[in-house]
Amino acid sequence: MRRCVVAWFLISKSTIVKHYTIPIFVPELACPNRCVFCNQHSISGCQHQPEPEEVREIILEHLKTIPEKDTHIEIGFFGGSFTGIESELQERYLAVANEFLIKRWFRLRSTTAASGVNTKVISIFNYHSWWLSAVETTTQRADETAISSGLEITAPKKDSTSKTSDYGSGTGWPRLRLSARRSQAGSTTFKVHGIRLSTRPDYIDDEVLDRLKRFGVTTIELGAQSLDEEVLRLSGRGHTVADVEKASALIRSSGFELGLQMMTGLPGDTVEKSIHTAKRIVELGAHCTRIYPTLVIRGTELAARWERGEYQPQTLEEAVEISSKLLEIFREGNVEVIRLGLHPSEGILDGSELLAGPFHPAFRELVETHRWKEKLLPLIEQQPQGSNIRIPVPANELRFAIGHDSSNRKMLESHFIKVEFVVDDIPKSELPLIITDKRLPLPAKNALKNIGNPQYLQPDGFVYKSISGHSDIFMCKSDEGLVVAPGLPDEIRDKLSNAGVRFFIGESNPGKVYPDSARYNAVVTSEFIIHNLKITDPVLFEAFPGRKHLHVNQGYTRCNLIPLDKNTFITSDKGIEKVLIAEGKEVLYVDPKPVKLRGHKYGFFPGCCGVLNDELLISGSLAFHPDKERIETFIRVSGFRMRELYQGELTDVGGIFCFSNK
Ligand code: SF4
């Protein structure tokens, strides 16, 4: 059995966390047809379909080689179409993987004070506090749910003593403790943080997702390959673009991380179609992607077409060039590119299986080298021949800047006498931290990159989709700090800590629908807490004391109100305007109707805005609002400048939260 560990790094606070994926190859177990490019046996290098018992051994063997400290470990089922496998076998594979997941506590809460232990809302969390299962059920059902997830409950008993204080003192919540099957997996259990798998878009439905959720799967990657109908058809994929879109939406709304893999150089593909595919992958909300240039593998339909002269693969240069463009799109769209180029099997490496196509064992390095070459080329035109040059480069980009085989250095040395690459990292913490919706339009994301350290929010499973990435749903900001929802993702909390932003954790998460979705949507100035005070998370009052509490009927207060300073406000709500004018404040009312918010008739103007020092950042252009001049004048007279992040429609993104270190 082939063994390889895929590793990458993440800097978290001052610790380097190394990521590992333990790959389990399940080749061609479920494919009804063969895509024209695919011979899974050659690609995965694995002709053997492992028994669940072997899967356990593979995981145990890998775990022996992975350090315990500062690691993030996932088990990945790759190679075939996992969810097309017979459901019983899927469950056996997943049950094995689930044994190794790090488990947390059950929290079991009585729905009424008098209901005793039988009627419960039970929550099962995995390592990320991500919902494994949330069912209204009886204790007995809860036991079944847990056990079928590969978990066992020990000693379920009501505990009304002070020991419950960790989980809600005084609530009388009983507690259940989980234990995993140590007897089977031995001392190496509880090391794995997540399970990922790959499958076809047309093998996803609610039943499939329920099963994956029950077993603690965290990431689902779909082989989208192209989002062009003709390319899919000519490649024999047997699914449509609509299948990819539907499956992506289901996966995201069920709370999984979504991966969408794509290929370049497929039959009928063009550069434009590949770029379109990448842009759609960003729009569909993928967390990660893989880019695979098409290779001609022995035994495939594509090989037959190539031999008949009906298919011409990309050259290596063409594949590198288009991949470099795609990489740029994904980086701008905040989609992690976890693989560039096929992971080679022996048959591909020694050429016995590979007939033609742009294969290179260091394909990613070639692509990154190409990106740097594009940046460095203008220097040759701009600087006189025979001069010296120093090029500042971030440490993690140094080898790409110098280039594969030092190609970029050599290129520069043909023009300059002395070429020096200097590591020059501007610590991200010195740039203002900016938090906003992941669905901020791409050109606006580009603009944000130039003025700060943007971080994008898109937690799934809390509120309805159109506002699920809105900062003002998860955070309430004042000059002294923040109150954030408990479910605000860890990576955003880390960024806040690193930027030195003080924050408190609120009492409960935003609920699915209004008014529960608006618990944090208040506006806090040095004088006021302005909100519909019936729904405000109580921690806000504790965190921001000494202020007058101003009640307004509009629960989505921050969506509708932005303070420029303590005396000057912009609002899209007449009720809020009235309350603030009564307090003697300067208020500009902006008609919300020209503001776009996907899924709604319109959004709100303050939802497009954020204040960074003396600038009002706006997602979109005032050219798209009939009151452009009046709004511009108010902002200018208030002593603020205006920065339109892109020249498009005003788009409500739930506010742009800026944390300046000035
Ligand atoms: S769906 Fe995947 S595994 Fe099946 S034939 Fe196509 S590429 Fe191969």
Boltz pocket constraint, residues with backbone or C-beta under 6 A from the ligand:
constraints:
  - pocket:
      binder: B
      contacts: [[A, 28], [A, 31], [A, 33], [A, 34], [A, 35], [A, 38], [A, 39], [A, 40], [A, 79], [A, 80], [A, 81], [A, 200], [A, 223], [A, 237]]
      max_distance: 6.0
